[in-house]
């Protein structure tokens, strides 16, 4: 709660006694009148954030390498290439699968980059649906996650 108050106070880059009192009044008024909109902040330790940040950076590098490989595989098949009719159809089917994997990899890369931008924000690690902690286990496996396991399963 104190972190949130300091965040409210520093919104105008001015932190003094009056701004703290005003922010506390706004915060307490909001929480009294709108109790269902409680604000949760998951306080990840610095070590946990550093581990996740390293994982995200490693996943970004891996995904970028995967995208480069897939871009080579989805290049059009030359008509003068000496493949039989069935082999050409198989190659086209494989190319279609690689196109789908390429699209998913690009989406994952975007989500990873967004997670890297969000990692220092107070709401990082909070489910966007139920506003509960996502959990360090899920975050270490899928650091780009914005939903907890329960909410992700309900999609």
Buried (B, 14 or more C-beta within 10 A) or exposed (E): EEEBBBBBBEEEEEBEEEBBEEBBEEBEEBEEEEEEEEBBBBEBEEEBBEBBBEBBEEBBEBBEEBBEEBEEBBEEBEEEEEBEEEEBEEBEEEBEEBEEBBEEBEEBBEBBBEBBEBBEEBBBBBBEBBBBBBBBEBBEEBBBBBBBBEBBEEE
